[in-house]
């Protein structure tokens, strides 16, 4: 279903999150690339005793760390907002900040194998200085990992070609069990065969993802955030940053209309193909001041959304907020499409019904 009328929608904010699950950085403009905004989730924290990646829905104290780019834009500065180890007020820590190079040399760095949402990858251990700084503040052993040139496979029915073929009834459901990895590879192989035989080529470029959960971009409608805010008593709020948007859109006609957005044109060069919903988790309940689940009504926002936002039967226990997307092919001769605050956003195509998320691991943060 195409949209032929004009639009009052604009880009209100743009975010990138250099270290997964730490607080992100809002900028007036960023070049959009096929794998996401520059430096988005290129680093992540790894919990040594559990041998797994860390995310704010489980390690709620991650929200106590803020990030900012250095003046020359070649590093990220991490600040910890407490003066003591988390949940150990007697154990004081310095107010020293940590500076991490954005493009470190990986030769000689230890490699660590990890699997996020059923998609395996290898990260590079950034070494003792970074690891000790984080470990002292968390109170347990942590490693900072860098993805380098590695990429994670996009699985389930998240890739644009798989999603589009499903919508057109050209393929069966994506695998949602242990064979999801194989199913995704098979879908990719089918897509390549289709290209060679001259069949339709779908928009939306999948070149893999970083340490982002499942897709390069997450789009959020400001009106839906305002609806969420109205569920709280006066004096309480849920910060938009808790929803981890890459692009916040203002001026939509209605709340929750993004559930049906299929393609957005942003500015002159960037088209985003939206493939699936974003299902939400406990990270929304976290109090950014304490690093713990909030004690007021804001600490129950996930439950409040569950009352009427469980609208995706592929993630039937989780409320939906926002849409995942991929950048379409940019104009010839360009490697990225610039997206700026204030850019016009046009709905190029709507879906007639909501998409259904099919994924081996439905938790997101």
matplotlib code that plots the C-alpha trace (Angstrom):
import matplotlib.pyplot as plt

x = [0.0, 1.8, 1.5, 1.1, 0.4, 2.9, 4.2, 4.7, 7.1, 10.6, 13.7, 13.7, 16.8, 19.5, 21.4, 24.4, 25.5, 29.3, 29.2, 26.1, 23.7, 25.6, 23.9, 24.2, 25.1, 22.7, 24.1, 22.7, 23.7, 25.2, 26.0, 23.7, 25.6, 24.3, 25.6, 24.1, 25.3, 29.1, 30.4, 26.9, 27.4, 31.0, 31.9, 30.2, 30.8, 31.3, 30.7, 33.6, 32.0, 29.0, 30.9, 28.2, 27.5, 26.0, 22.8, 20.9, 17.8, 20.0, 22.8, 20.7, 23.6, 24.9, 22.7, 25.0, 27.7, 27.5, 29.4, 30.6, 32.9, 36.3, 36.8, 38.6, 36.0, 38.6, 37.6, 34.8, 34.9, 33.1, 31.9, 30.6, 28.0, 28.5, 31.5, 31.5, 31.3, 27.7, 25.7, 28.8, 28.9, 31.8, 34.0, 35.0, 36.2, 37.9, 36.0, 38.5, 37.0, 37.9, 38.9, 38.6, 39.9, 37.1, 39.2, 41.8, 44.4, 43.3, 46.5, 47.7, 44.4, 42.9, 39.8, 36.6, 33.8, 30.3, 26.8, 24.1, 20.5, 21.6, 24.1, 27.7, 30.6, 34.2, 35.1, 38.6, 39.5, 40.5, 42.9, 43.7, 43.3, 39.7, 38.8, 40.1, 38.3, 34.9, 35.5, 36.2, 32.9, 30.7, 32.2, 32.9, 35.2, 34.2, 35.9, 35.4, 35.1, 35.5, 33.9, 36.5, 35.7, 33.7, 29.9, 27.0, 24.5, 20.9, 18.6, 14.9, 12.6, 14.5, 16.5, 14.7, 14.6, 13.1, 10.6, 9.5, 9.1, 7.0, 4.8, 4.3, 3.7, 6.7, 8.3, 7.3, 7.9, 11.4, 12.9, 12.2, 14.0, 17.5, 17.6, 17.3, 20.9, 20.5, 17.2, 18.7, 21.6, 19.2, 17.2, 20.4, 21.3, 17.8, 18.1, 21.4, 20.0, 17.0, 19.4, 21.3, 18.1, 16.8, 14.0, 12.9, 15.6, 14.2, 15.2, 17.1, 20.7, 21.8, 25.6, 25.3, 25.2, 27.5, 26.7, 23.2, 20.5, 18.9, 19.1, 21.1, 18.4, 15.6, 12.9, 10.6, 7.5, 7.5, 3.7, 3.9, 6.5, 4.1, 1.3, 3.7, 4.5, 0.8, 0.5, 2.7, 1.6, 2.7, 6.3, 7.5, 8.8, 10.2, 13.2, 13.1, 16.7, 15.4, 13.8, 17.3, 16.1, 18.6, 16.1, 13.2, 10.5, 8.2, 5.0, 3.3, -0.5, -1.2, 0.4, 1.4, 0.9, 4.6, 3.4, 2.4, 5.3, 7.1, 9.4, 10.4, 12.2, 14.4, 15.8, 16.9, 19.2, 18.1, 15.4, 14.8, 13.1, 11.3, 11.0, 9.9, 8.6, 10.8, 9.6, 10.5, 12.0, 12.8, 15.3, 12.4, 11.9, 15.4, 15.9, 18.9, 19.7, 20.1, 20.9, 18.1, 14.5, 12.5, 10.5, 7.7, 5.2, 8.0, 9.5, 6.3, 6.2, 6.8, 3.7, 1.7, 2.6, 1.9, -1.8, -2.4, 0.8, 1.2, 0.3, 2.9, 1.9, 5.5, 6.5, 3.2, 4.4, 6.3, 4.9, 5.9, 7.5, 9.3, 10.3, 13.6, 15.0, 17.7, 19.1, 18.2, 20.8, 22.2, 22.7, 25.5, 28.9, 28.0, 28.9, 26.5, 23.3, 23.5, 20.6, 20.1, 17.9, 15.1, 15.1, 11.6, 10.4, 7.9, 6.0, 6.7, 4.9, 2.6, 1.8, -1.9, -1.4, 1.3, 4.3, 4.9, 8.4, 10.0, 13.3, 15.0, 15.5, 12.9, 14.5, 15.8, 17.5]
y = [0.0, 3.2, 6.6, 9.3, 12.3, 14.7, 14.4, 16.6, 14.1, 15.0, 13.5, 14.8, 13.0, 10.7, 8.3, 6.0, 3.7, 2.9, 0.4, -1.8, -1.1, 1.9, 5.3, 6.6, 9.7, 12.1, 14.1, 16.6, 14.4, 11.0, 9.1, 6.1, 2.9, -0.5, -1.9, 1.1, 4.5, 4.9, 3.1, 1.9, -1.1, -1.7, -2.5, -4.5, -5.7, -9.4, -11.0, -13.3, -15.7, -16.3, -16.1, -14.1, -10.6, -8.1, -6.2, -3.7, -5.8, -8.2, -6.0, -3.0, -1.0, -0.6, 2.5, 4.3, 4.6, 7.5, 7.9, 10.9, 11.2, 12.9, 16.3, 14.9, 12.1, 9.3, 8.0, 7.5, 8.8, 6.7, 8.2, 6.4, 8.3, 6.9, 7.4, 3.8, 0.2, -0.5, -1.7, -1.4, 2.1, 1.3, 0.6, 4.0, 4.5, 7.4, 9.8, 9.0, 8.6, 5.9, 6.8, 4.1, 4.4, 4.0, 2.1, 0.2, -2.0, -5.6, -7.4, -9.2, -8.8, -11.9, -13.2, -14.1, -16.2, -15.1, -15.8, -13.1, -14.0, -17.2, -15.3, -16.2, -13.8, -13.1, -10.0, -8.7, -8.2, -4.6, -5.5, -5.0, -1.2, -1.1, -4.4, -3.3, 0.1, -1.5, -4.4, -2.1, -0.2, -3.3, -5.2, -8.4, -9.3, -7.7, -7.5, -4.9, -6.5, -4.8, -6.3, -4.9, -6.0, -9.0, -9.1, -11.1, -12.8, -11.4, -14.3, -15.3, -13.2, -10.0, -9.7, -7.6, -10.3, -12.9, -10.4, -9.2, -12.8, -13.7, -10.7, -11.7, -15.3, -16.5, -18.5, -20.3, -19.1, -18.5, -21.1, -20.3, -23.1, -24.5, -24.7, -20.9, -20.5, -23.0, -21.6, -18.1, -19.5, -21.3, -18.1, -16.3, -19.0, -18.8, -15.1, -15.4, -18.0, -15.7, -12.9, -15.1, -16.2, -12.7, -12.8, -9.8, -8.1, -6.7, -3.3, -3.1, -4.1, -6.8, -6.7, -8.1, -6.4, -5.3, -6.0, -4.5, -7.0, -8.0, -5.2, -2.1, 0.5, 1.0, 3.7, 5.1, 7.3, 10.2, 10.1, 6.6, 7.7, 10.4, 7.8, 5.8, 8.9, 9.6, 6.2, 7.6, 10.0, 13.6, 13.9, 10.6, 10.0, 7.3, 8.8, 8.3, 7.0, 3.9, 2.8, 2.9, 4.5, 5.2, 7.6, 9.4, 10.6, 13.5, 14.7, 11.3, 11.5, 9.0, 6.9, 3.4, 4.0, 2.9, -0.7, -0.6, 1.4, -0.6, 1.9, 5.4, 8.1, 10.2, 13.4, 13.0, 9.9, 7.6, 5.0, 2.7, -0.7, -1.7, -5.4, -6.3, -5.0, -4.4, -6.4, -4.9, -6.1, -5.2, -2.5, 0.0, -0.3, 0.7, 3.9, 5.7, 7.4, 4.3, 1.6, -0.6, -1.2, 1.9, 1.9, 4.1, 3.6, 4.2, 1.0, -0.8, 0.7, -2.7, -4.1, -1.0, -1.5, -5.2, -4.4, -3.3, -3.5, -7.3, -6.9, -9.3, -12.9, -13.9, -12.3, -12.6, -11.9, -8.8, -5.3, -3.8, -0.4, 0.7, -1.0, -2.5, -1.5, -1.7, 1.0, 0.6, 1.0, 4.5, 6.6, 5.4, 6.8, 7.1, 4.8, 6.3, 8.4, 11.5, 11.7, 15.0, 16.3, 18.1, 15.9, 15.3, 11.7, 10.4, 7.1, 5.4, 2.2, 0.8, -2.8, -3.7, -5.7, -6.0, -8.2, -11.2, -11.5, -15.0, -15.3, -17.9, -15.4, -12.7, -10.7, -7.2, -4.3]
z = [0.0, -1.2, 0.3, -2.4, -0.2, 1.4, 4.9, 8.0, 9.5, 10.3, 11.9, 15.5, 16.8, 15.6, 17.9, 17.8, 20.6, 20.4, 23.3, 23.3, 26.2, 27.5, 27.0, 23.5, 21.7, 19.9, 17.0, 14.4, 11.5, 10.7, 7.5, 7.2, 6.0, 5.3, 8.6, 10.6, 11.7, 12.2, 15.4, 16.4, 18.7, 17.5, 21.1, 23.8, 27.3, 28.1, 31.5, 32.1, 34.7, 32.5, 29.2, 27.6, 26.3, 28.7, 28.1, 30.2, 30.7, 32.8, 34.0, 34.8, 36.1, 32.5, 32.3, 34.7, 32.0, 29.4, 26.2, 24.1, 21.1, 21.6, 20.0, 17.1, 16.7, 16.8, 20.3, 22.7, 26.3, 28.8, 32.1, 35.2, 37.1, 40.6, 42.9, 44.0, 42.7, 41.8, 44.8, 47.0, 48.4, 50.7, 47.7, 46.3, 42.7, 41.0, 38.7, 36.0, 32.5, 30.1, 26.5, 23.9, 20.3, 17.8, 15.3, 17.3, 15.8, 16.2, 15.5, 18.6, 20.5, 22.0, 20.1, 22.0, 20.4, 21.3, 20.2, 20.4, 19.6, 17.9, 15.6, 16.3, 16.0, 17.1, 19.1, 20.0, 23.7, 24.2, 27.0, 30.6, 30.8, 29.6, 31.3, 34.7, 34.5, 33.8, 36.2, 39.1, 38.6, 37.9, 40.8, 38.7, 35.9, 32.6, 29.1, 26.5, 23.1, 19.6, 16.5, 14.1, 10.5, 11.7, 11.2, 12.6, 10.4, 10.2, 11.0, 11.0, 8.8, 9.6, 6.3, 3.7, 1.1, 3.5, 4.8, 1.4, 0.0, 3.0, 2.5, -1.1, -0.2, -2.1, 0.8, 3.9, 7.4, 8.6, 11.0, 14.6, 16.3, 16.5, 12.7, 12.3, 11.4, 8.6, 7.5, 7.2, 5.1, 2.9, 2.4, 1.4, -1.0, -2.6, -2.9, -4.7, -7.1, -7.7, -8.6, -11.0, -12.8, -13.2, -10.6, -8.6, -6.5, -3.2, -1.7, 1.6, 1.8, 4.2, 4.8, 8.3, 11.7, 14.5, 18.1, 17.5, 18.4, 15.1, 12.5, 11.6, 12.4, 14.9, 14.0, 16.7, 16.4, 18.9, 19.2, 20.5, 23.1, 24.2, 24.6, 26.8, 28.8, 29.5, 31.3, 34.1, 36.9, 36.9, 37.9, 36.4, 32.9, 30.7, 28.8, 25.0, 25.2, 27.0, 23.7, 22.1, 18.8, 16.0, 14.4, 16.3, 14.0, 14.9, 13.2, 12.5, 12.3, 15.0, 17.7, 16.8, 13.1, 12.6, 13.1, 9.5, 8.0, 5.3, 3.6, 4.7, 2.5, 4.7, 3.1, -0.5, -0.3, 2.5, 2.1, 5.0, 4.5, 7.7, 8.0, 11.6, 14.9, 18.0, 21.0, 24.3, 27.5, 31.1, 30.1, 29.9, 33.7, 34.6, 36.6, 35.0, 38.3, 40.4, 37.8, 39.3, 38.3, 39.2, 42.3, 41.0, 38.2, 35.7, 36.9, 35.7, 32.2, 30.5, 32.2, 31.3, 27.6, 27.8, 28.5, 24.9, 22.9, 22.6, 18.9, 17.3, 17.6, 16.8, 20.2, 21.9, 25.5, 24.6, 23.8, 20.5, 20.2, 17.0, 13.8, 12.7, 9.3, 6.6, 4.3, 0.7, -2.0, -2.0, -5.2, -7.4, -6.4, -2.7, 0.1, 2.6, 2.8, 5.1, 7.6, 9.4, 12.2, 10.4, 7.3, 5.9, 6.4, 3.8, 4.1, 0.7, 1.5, 4.2, 5.1, 5.1, 8.3, 10.9, 10.2, 12.4, 14.0, 13.6, 15.5, 17.7, 20.5, 21.0, 23.8, 22.7, 24.4]

ax = plt.figure().add_subplot(projection="3d")
ax.plot(x, y, z, "-o")
ax.set_aspect("equal")
plt.show()
